[in-house]
Amino acid sequence: MDGSPLSPTTTVTTVVVRGNIVTPTEILYGGYVIVRGENIAHVIGHGAPLPVDVRDAIESAANNGAMGNLVTVGNISVCDTQSFVIPGFVDIHNHGLGSFTSDEVLEHWLNPTYSLLELARCGTLSTLASVIFSSKQKRVVEAVIHSVESHVGRSLPGCAVIEGIHAEGPIVADYGGLPSADTDLSLDSFKLLCSTMPSMCIMTISPSCESRMDFARLKHLVDLGVRPSLGHDRKATESDIIFALRCCPSAEASLSELTTGASSAGPSSSSTISSVSLTQHNAATVADDESTTMAVLPSAAKSVESDESAAVRRRRASDLATWRRRAIERRKPTTSLPLLTVPFHTTHYCNVMQFHHREPSLVNFCMTPSFPKSDRYRGCQPPTLEIIADLIHVHPLAIQAVLSSRKKTDVAIISDCISSYHPGRRLKYNGRQIAVRAEGGCYLCDNLGNPTSTLAGSTVTLADQFWTLMTYFGLDMVQACWLLATNPARIANIDHRVGSIQAGRKANMLVLDSGMGKIVRRMVYGKWLDTTQDYDALRAHYRGRPRDTAGVGGGSTGGQGVQDAPPVKPVPMPPYVMLKPTPAHI
């Protein structure tokens, strides 16, 4: 067999990647990842025996002097990276980066290709599409949900993959930057909404809103296997949060309940209970919900969309049935405890939530790794949390406090982005004008069109935050990959597919350069992306929070005004600056 350059006509069934492989537990220097089809078949350390066909292909490539490049030997592609290979980043809170046809943030996911192409270039190979709800643009929201559901799990050329939905709302107590929505949905209306998103993995919901409904809607999420994420709530009291957390029984309580039930039912039932499958449970739950939805949908369609034809409604119902079947097939298989014996989640730590040293609220619950031994907290587990580590949304000291106090399995890094980083770019957010500032982040504009200091979303990528975690906060590569890939996937219940370089997972991998600050290759679902563009991570540097000051035309520019034309006065150096990697940074 002769080593030859990989051509588009070559049928490759096996891909071999050699390099410094970052796994969830260690770095395998000089290790191998063997990919067959879309999945990782083997992860092998240096010196361990290789499959015969792989060994022969590597020897042939080496004998022909082809190592160090991407070559094909027969039907085996060999890539000797001589660098670090890490799992593709997983973003569980992403609103899209833009659109080919619209500058409205709510419509970013109407055409996901724009965002998915850019996300893949920046190293985010798997994402949850964050859906925003608006009482003024219900038709747009419905169209976005339809678009996202039709793209879930699809691997498009050069694109990242949408693995599910993160519904940010509509049951929220404090909108923050979100548009106003219907927060007082009845339980039936809430069930109907959930039924339109069978691929929903996470939903942000406010405990203070749920306390008025006896947490019925939150319990419905638990029944569906959707991760409730507490957030957008500055009003939540300690009691509100405790009662919400109790809707998710602890693993010990669930195990005790299962054991007690098995003992009381007799020895013959023990094996039956232990073999209960989560997939069967979810299938039954979704089937019940589907029958309810089909009963409610016709009347809802008549009252809300009377102008739609019967054919359109039938097609929509058929799409829903298809999405439900696909969602059930993609569920994580298990034969152990129920899904939500792992903790609840919290949405963007510190943002749109409260902290007080005597009247605890969501921030207090996020900061503790365990609760005091008191009956008040019986049956509660500290929730996991997500952070926007761009040094803009959250102060570095607050980030360091959480990284020091919580376990690596409790924290996920997110982007919460609503635009790519293009200083001066202007967008619309539910009709409101927003602008990208030079230091990063999207900010609401005042009536004169000048950016204020009110954040609407971020412009950071996970690759940027990967560099920040290692240099600014001193994490090693394994820890950083936990926060950016493994743990986000676990929180979204998609870790059986993505989030780590392990046998059986989808082959989503990134190849870095020797300085670890540049992405040079990307593999999605076992295929190398055909892109020649490297991605240099932006180096974050904290310069303090921007403040509102008098800007051009008497408006508020937040200290460093973002303008469509070049500024009249020199602009101070922004927090995002490009630094040349040095050994001190590594």
Secondary structure, DSSP 8 states (H G I E B T S, - for coil): ---EE--TT---SEEEEEEEEE-SS-EEEEEEEEEETTEEEEEE-TTS---HHHHHHHHHHHHTT-TTSEEEETTEEEEEEEEEEEE-EEEEEE--S--SS--BGGGGGGSHHHHHHHHHHTTEEEEEEEEE--SS-HHHHHHHHHHHHHHTT---TT--EEEEEEEE-SS-S--TTS--------HHHHHHHHHT-TTEEEEEE-HHHHGGGTTHHHHHHHHHT-EEEE-SBSS--HHHHHHHHTTS--HHHHHHHHHHHHHHH-GGGHHHHHT--HHHHHHHHHHHHHHHHHHHHHHHHHHH-TTS-HHHHHHHHHHHHHHHHHHHHHS---SSS-GGGS--EESSTTTTB---SSS--HHHHHH-SS--SSGGGTT----EEEE--SSSSS-HHHHHHHHHHS-GGGEEE---BSS-S-TT-EEEETTEEEEE-TTS-EEEE-TTS-EEEEEEEB---HHHHHHHHHHTS---HHHHHIIIIIHHHHHTT-TTTSSS--TTSB--EEEE-TTSSEEEEEEETTEE------EE--B----------B-GGG-B-TTS---SS--SS-----S-B-----TTT-
